[in-house]
């Protein structure tokens, strides 16, 4: 039977269904793996309460462990500790930027973004800070919609929570 | 009433409020005044239905009778629902929805910021999540209250009328019964009276900045804590529960 670390490593490769350039581990959704009585328990945490990708992620985890020697797999949703964008690694943030999504600022500097006033966000296309929020709710629950006033491109901002 | 029964009732109340308000917001899907607002309202609906899912899952676990969150959402009649009357109100025009959303988001923020300290770990964890999301909802409702209140003569009049009409449903948010008494003693629930001043402060600040008048507290509607609802709830459930009623245990 595979050990907890080996199972974790397999699951670390699973891409996020909405943003396939980063993995569920990069995002901090994959919490831990525990083996209990020869069965495997995988703990995941949602980014947003109503994230519709959670069911898909659960299925992907089941799929990835199918035909692996891990016993019965159960995926458990945990809410504590509460997911925060601060868990996204710097490496993953860079991948987000290259993919065209402005990565979340650290929660301590994001307060100005929450009230929509501070101009601190960099356009992921041209790097200009001359950007403006169009809507604090974007294409998915975890993103807000911005536009760059220099290159005129709209872009998603992975908003900070 | 045992502690377990009280906890079941309390989590149902929290879950039902999120579920029905989420359902109402979802009705804006494809009908928003602007694409961005359409997306915003359905995003908030998603947060609320996600919170309802977590709360009702926990309620089912506390009850311990083998029911699931889906059973609780789809197989209870309206008298068994414990959501406040205000979340059942029809959406009205965009301003009316915004007025209701401001009231509820401000209330949820006050409530869940306290529930983060609950001695019940599950409620505390779901609340921590809720607080982060509700801040965005409150910001959204605040922005639109300012724009409509301080906008044209007509938008000002219409959103003022919305607040005036809805105000009689706000008293009920702070009502407490035996459930609260038992759980406050256990350190699980929050004394709703203690939230009132802060809620009123948020409402007053936003309404005054929007050049609106804070309605006076007069006659207040009541009933939901006893399962006595507005007629709207039956219609909501008729739509929401249709599939499970017509095809019990249908899955896809």
Interface residues (C-beta under 8 A of the other chain):
Chain A: X46 X48 X49 X50 X51 X52 X78 X79 X80 X82 X83 X114 X115 X116 X134 X135 X136 X137 X138 X139 X141 X145 X159 X161
Chain B: X22 X36 X37 X39 X40 X43 X44 X45 X46 X47 X48 X49 X50 X51 X53 X54 X121 X122 X124 X125 X126 X128 X129 X130 X132 X133 X135 X136 X139 X140 X143
